[in-house]
Structure formats: C-alpha cells, structure tokens
Amino acid sequence: MDHPIVTPIIGVVHVNAGYMTIINRGQAADRLLAAENRSARAIEIHTHEQVDGVMRMRQDSFA
C-alpha cells in the first residue's frame, strides 16, 4: 500500500473518501478480495484511469 489517506470530515457529512495505491511487487498475479471498516456501512472500490485526456472512475467489484 502506498500513501494511504482519508479525507477529514467537515460538518455533518454522511460520505467520506479514502485513497491509496495498491502495488503488487510480486511476480504472481494478485487481487483484492475484501475491504472492511468498522465505521462504515459500506465500502466501494473504484479504479481510475485517464482516457483521451479525461480521468475516468469506475466502481470495481470483489467478484
């Protein structure tokens, strides 16, 4: 994991975000199987990529 950060909550907010980069330094393929947080009702994982100069975000699944 590289540079994990969670944005501070300001005021009465019901949504928050955390960011990190997961790096596989091994030779075998790896995949994220689960994520959990005792403070959250739900966790969503999104991937980001730049396509034709536009940053795109899509929700990823653990399936």
NORVEN-V532373 format. One record per backbone hydrogen bond with DSSP energy under -0.5 kcal/mol. CO is the residue of the C=O (numbers start at 0). NH is the residue of the N-H. E is the energy in kcal/mol with one decimal. If there is no record, write none. Layout:
co	nh	e
CO	NH	E
CO	NH	E
This chain:
co	nh	e
1	20	-1.5
4	18	-3.4
10	12	-1.2
16	6	-2.6
18	4	-2.4
20	1	-2.5
20	22	-0.6
22	24	-0.8
36	39	-1.4
44	59	-3.8
46	57	-2.2
48	50	-0.6
48	55	-3.3
50	53	-1.8
53	50	-3.0
55	48	-2.3
57	46	-2.7
59	44	-0.6
